[in-house]
Amino acid sequence: MRVTVVGGGLAGCEAAWQLATRGIKVSLLEMRPLKSTPAHQTEYFAELVCSNSLGSNQITSAGGLLKEELKFLKSLIIEIALQTFVPAGGALAVDRNRFAQMITQRIMSHPNIEVKTEECTSLPEGIVIIATGPLSSEPMVDVLTKMTKSENLSFYDAAAPIVTGESILTEHGFWGARYGKGTPDYFNCPMTEEEYELFWNELVQAEQAPLHEGIEDDITVFEGCIPIEVMARRGKKTLLYGPLRPVGLIDERTGKRPFAVVQLRKENAQGSLFNLVGFQTRLKWGEQRRVFRLIPALQEAEFVRYGVMHRNTFINAPKVLKATFQLKDYPNVFVAGQLTGVEGYVESSASGLLAGINAARLLGGQEPLVLPEVTILGALARYLEEADPNGFQPMNANFGLLPPLNERIKDKQKRKEEYAKRSLDSLKQFLEIVQK
Ligand SMILES: Cc1cc2nc3c(=O)[nH]c(=O)nc-3n(C[C@H](O)[C@H](O)[C@H](O)COP(=O)(O)OP(=O)(O)OC[C@H]3O[C@@H](n4cnc5c(N)ncnc54)[C@H](O)[C@@H]3O)c2cc1C
């Protein structure tokens, strides 16, 4: 008996590794270098298509905690990342070539993994893990479209950044809806003329991420996707008639209309996450952090997702996927990686890891696992299963997905330490039970 893994990216490699190290034969289908994607440039597995940073390595950040969970679960991707790291402050950045080469070498030399260089154009038989990524080739998008009965799986992702509610400096803004209509669900971040001027100057000069082949034409088709920095370059006042318009908003603290206002909209019911309305952007992630933190209420903003603009193929997970990463209608088929609606290198690897473990369990006649919701990986998987399917959007690891702690801890650092402790304790206990 063998399992087929389609796609040798971060999720596919992690899934194949989990299966192989459990003694299961794996066929790994990867189309590169026969055919490439608009973003990949090498023939190596697990190529990082953009930044070489895998995000924070601090256990008190959700990304760092996810890495710790993955380390505990014996992730290949994290093991190699730690062996190829380059100094980057509190982040786990890697030498991207050594990283991809070492993973390729480990995969190629594992006796249980047979690598096939081919484009997969139909659903393979038996137990399958589909991990063809956000830039899946057309035939695979067609296969998934039919299996999930979707109308459109590929989007030009023009997402605005998301910040945590607790990192917003609420003393620098006010709640309220434009013209007082509806419930005051927006948090408004006002700027004076001087603050706006500084922001605008930095925004128009900030560095954009490189465009990938084939994207530009599509972006110009959708005026609604226009990045904020591009809009800003049309003129100093353009944003004041667009996303930063202050009309209909009175700052209750001064009784006056501010010069400019950035609105933050709740991203989840708890109000633990907020998106920057109209701030879809193609700026490099470091630049987003630098420039958007010039908005007074966002000086200390903690970004859980940066704005992105690229083709992103993902299924409507809440409709079709279980927290085990199996398709509801096809229990033999697992989906992993960015295709599931997780966002980011580590999140994609993490979903591959769980899909791999669960495919091995299914093959061995055991129940696939759903991890505890107090772990970041468990919470992400539950988000995929339980999010609102209308307007479903991809998600990074973040503490806003976790259930609240039993007791309220005011100190932010201590609260995060407690999240981490709760997650790792529960993961250990859980695995002791299921592995008995
Ligand atoms: C342009 C771009 C920039 C990004 N930048 C970042 C970033 O800086 N930081 C971050 O955390 N995340 C980033 N992401 C998001 C995401 O984390 C990465 O895309 C990540 O690589 C996803 O992992 P994956 O395993 O799902 O897909 P991938 O790593 O893309 O792997 C999918 C693999 O499947 C192969 N494949 C596709 N179709 C077929 C087929 N039909 N048959 C066989 N093989 C096939 C591809 O060649 C590829 O090797 C970016 C995404 C894109 C598209």
The ligand as an SDF file (V2000), in Angstrom:
LIG
                    3D

 53 58  0  0  0  0  0  0  0  0999 V2000
    4.1930   34.8350   -5.1160 C   0  0  0  0  0  0  0  0  0  0  0  0
    4.0380   34.3170   -3.7290 C   0  0  0  0  0  0  0  0  0  0  0  0
    4.8050   34.8610   -2.6960 C   0  0  0  0  0  0  0  0  0  0  0  0
    4.6700   34.3670   -1.3910 C   0  0  0  0  0  0  0  0  0  0  0  0
    5.4470   34.8840   -0.4040 N   0  0  0  0  0  0  0  0  0  0  0  0
    5.3850   34.3710    0.8410 C   0  0  0  0  0  0  0  0  0  0  0  0
    6.2840   34.8470    1.8580 C   0  0  0  0  0  0  0  0  0  0  0  0
    7.1250   35.6890    1.6240 O   0  0  0  0  0  0  0  0  0  0  0  0
    6.1770   34.3080    3.1100 N   0  0  0  0  0  0  0  0  0  0  0  0
    5.2710   33.3350    3.4010 C   0  0  0  0  0  0  0  0  0  0  0  0
    5.2230   32.8550    4.5480 O   0  0  0  0  0  0  0  0  0  0  0  0
    4.4230   32.8660    2.4520 N   0  0  0  0  0  0  0  0  0  0  0  0
    4.4560   33.3590    1.1920 C   0  0  0  0  0  0  0  0  0  0  0  0
    3.6040   32.8880    0.2090 N   0  0  0  0  0  0  0  0  0  0  0  0
    2.5240   31.9540    0.5870 C   0  0  0  0  0  0  0  0  0  0  0  0
    2.8770   30.4830    0.8450 C   0  0  0  0  0  0  0  0  0  0  0  0
    3.4320   30.3670    2.1060 O   0  0  0  0  0  0  0  0  0  0  0  0
    3.7980   29.8350   -0.1500 C   0  0  0  0  0  0  0  0  0  0  0  0
    3.1710   29.8870   -1.3910 O   0  0  0  0  0  0  0  0  0  0  0  0
    4.1220   28.3630    0.2040 C   0  0  0  0  0  0  0  0  0  0  0  0
    5.1500   27.9440   -0.6390 O   0  0  0  0  0  0  0  0  0  0  0  0
    2.9340   27.4270    0.0910 C   0  0  0  0  0  0  0  0  0  0  0  0
    3.3420   26.0990    0.2980 O   0  0  0  0  0  0  0  0  0  0  0  0
    2.6320   24.9100   -0.4850 P   0  0  0  0  0  0  0  0  0  0  0  0
    3.3610   23.6680   -0.1410 O   0  0  0  0  0  0  0  0  0  0  0  0
    1.1840   24.9690   -0.2620 O   0  0  0  0  0  0  0  0  0  0  0  0
    2.8710   25.2620   -2.0400 O   0  0  0  0  0  0  0  0  0  0  0  0
    4.2300   25.3420   -2.8690 P   0  0  0  0  0  0  0  0  0  0  0  0
    5.3890   25.5400   -1.9480 O   0  0  0  0  0  0  0  0  0  0  0  0
    3.9870   26.3350   -3.9470 O   0  0  0  0  0  0  0  0  0  0  0  0
    4.3470   23.8970   -3.5010 O   0  0  0  0  0  0  0  0  0  0  0  0
    3.4820   23.4100   -4.4810 C   0  0  0  0  0  0  0  0  0  0  0  0
    4.2720   22.5290   -5.4220 C   0  0  0  0  0  0  0  0  0  0  0  0
    3.3570   21.8540   -6.2990 O   0  0  0  0  0  0  0  0  0  0  0  0
    3.8970   21.8370   -7.6080 C   0  0  0  0  0  0  0  0  0  0  0  0
    2.7790   21.6700   -8.5430 N   0  0  0  0  0  0  0  0  0  0  0  0
    1.8130   22.5560   -8.8770 C   0  0  0  0  0  0  0  0  0  0  0  0
    0.9180   21.9870   -9.7060 N   0  0  0  0  0  0  0  0  0  0  0  0
    1.3130   20.6930   -9.9000 C   0  0  0  0  0  0  0  0  0  0  0  0
    0.7960   19.5990  -10.6370 C   0  0  0  0  0  0  0  0  0  0  0  0
   -0.3310   19.6820  -11.3450 N   0  0  0  0  0  0  0  0  0  0  0  0
    1.4870   18.4060  -10.6280 N   0  0  0  0  0  0  0  0  0  0  0  0
    2.6480   18.2750   -9.8990 C   0  0  0  0  0  0  0  0  0  0  0  0
    3.1860   19.3000   -9.1880 N   0  0  0  0  0  0  0  0  0  0  0  0
    2.5090   20.4930   -9.1670 C   0  0  0  0  0  0  0  0  0  0  0  0
    4.6400   23.1600   -7.7070 C   0  0  0  0  0  0  0  0  0  0  0  0
    5.6540   23.0910   -8.6870 O   0  0  0  0  0  0  0  0  0  0  0  0
    5.2290   23.3030   -6.2990 C   0  0  0  0  0  0  0  0  0  0  0  0
    6.5080   22.7530   -6.1800 O   0  0  0  0  0  0  0  0  0  0  0  0
    3.7250   33.3390   -1.1100 C   0  0  0  0  0  0  0  0  0  0  0  0
    2.9600   32.8140   -2.1470 C   0  0  0  0  0  0  0  0  0  0  0  0
    3.1150   33.2860   -3.4480 C   0  0  0  0  0  0  0  0  0  0  0  0
    2.3150   32.6690   -4.5470 C   0  0  0  0  0  0  0  0  0  0  0  0
  1  2  1  0
  2  3  1  0
  2 52  2  0
  3  4  2  0
  4  5  1  0
  4 50  1  0
  5  6  2  0
  6  7  1  0
  6 13  1  0
  7  8  2  0
  7  9  1  0
  9 10  1  0
 10 11  2  0
 10 12  1  0
 12 13  2  0
 13 14  1  0
 14 15  1  0
 14 50  1  0
 15 16  1  0
 16 17  1  0
 16 18  1  0
 18 19  1  0
 18 20  1  0
 20 21  1  0
 20 22  1  0
 22 23  1  0
 23 24  1  0
 24 25  2  0
 24 26  1  0
 24 27  1  0
 27 28  1  0
 28 29  2  0
 28 30  1  0
 28 31  1  0
 31 32  1  0
 32 33  1  0
 33 34  1  0
 33 48  1  0
 34 35  1  0
 35 36  1  0
 35 46  1  0
 36 37  1  0
 36 45  1  0
 37 38  2  0
 38 39  1  0
 39 40  1  0
 39 45  2  0
 40 41  1  0
 40 42  2  0
 42 43  1  0
 43 44  2  0
 44 45  1  0
 46 47  1  0
 46 48  1  0
 48 49  1  0
 50 51  2  0
 51 52  1  0
 52 53  1  0
M  END
$$$$
